[in-house]
Amino acid sequence: MSSKSKISKGFLTVVPKEIRRKVGLKEGDAIEWNINGESIIVLPHRKVCIDDIVAIASHGGDAVVSKKGIQVGKLDRR
């Protein structure tokens, strides 16, 4: 999926509607900006809740790695 948006005065931008819907972003959610070479990577930064802790425990393994996977949406919260 690809979308475009402009950077306005004050360096503000809007996350396109189809991307917000696809990743479930809501008003007040945080996003994380990363640089990888010449690319800008924007990821949702999710707060950890009790469901996340249960998911970490049920998946086993490294809790820190599991928490980061949940935050970027790569690990199911169940």
C-alpha positions in Angstrom: 0.0 0.0 0.0 1.3 3.4 -0.9 -0.1 6.9 -0.1 1.1 10.4 -0.2 0.7 13.4 2.0 2.3 16.9 2.1 4.3 18.5 4.8 2.6 21.8 5.8 3.9 24.9 7.4 5.3 24.0 10.8 6.4 20.6 9.3 3.0 18.9 10.1 1.6 16.1 8.0 -1.5 13.9 8.0 -1.5 10.1 8.1 -3.7 9.1 5.1 -7.1 7.6 6.0 -6.5 4.2 4.4 -3.2 3.8 6.3 -4.9 4.8 9.6 -7.6 2.3 9.0 -5.3 -0.5 8.0 -3.1 -0.3 11.1 -5.9 0.9 13.5 -4.5 4.3 14.4 -6.7 6.5 16.4 -6.5 10.1 17.6 -3.9 10.4 20.3 -1.9 7.3 19.2 1.9 7.8 19.0 3.9 6.9 15.9 7.6 6.2 15.8 9.9 7.6 13.0 13.0 5.7 11.9 15.5 6.1 9.2 16.9 3.2 7.2 19.4 4.4 4.6 17.4 6.8 2.4 14.0 5.5 3.6 11.8 6.9 6.4 9.9 4.2 8.3 6.9 5.2 10.4 5.5 2.6 12.8 2.6 2.7 15.3 4.0 2.9 18.9 1.5 1.1 21.1 1.2 1.2 24.8 1.5 -2.2 26.6 -1.7 -3.4 28.2 -2.7 -6.5 30.2 -3.5 -8.4 27.0 0.0 -7.8 25.8 1.5 -9.2 29.0 -0.7 -12.3 28.6 0.4 -12.7 25.0 4.1 -12.4 26.0 3.6 -15.1 28.6 1.7 -17.4 26.3 4.3 -17.1 23.4 7.3 -17.9 25.7 10.7 -16.7 24.7 12.3 -13.3 25.3 9.8 -10.9 26.9 11.6 -7.8 25.5 11.6 -9.1 22.0 7.9 -10.1 22.3 7.0 -6.7 23.7 8.7 -5.0 20.8 6.9 -7.3 18.4 3.5 -6.4 19.9 4.3 -2.7 19.7 5.0 -2.8 16.0 2.0 -5.1 15.3 4.2 -8.2 14.4 2.9 -10.3 17.2 -0.7 -11.2 17.9 -2.1 -9.9 21.1 -3.9 -13.2 21.9 
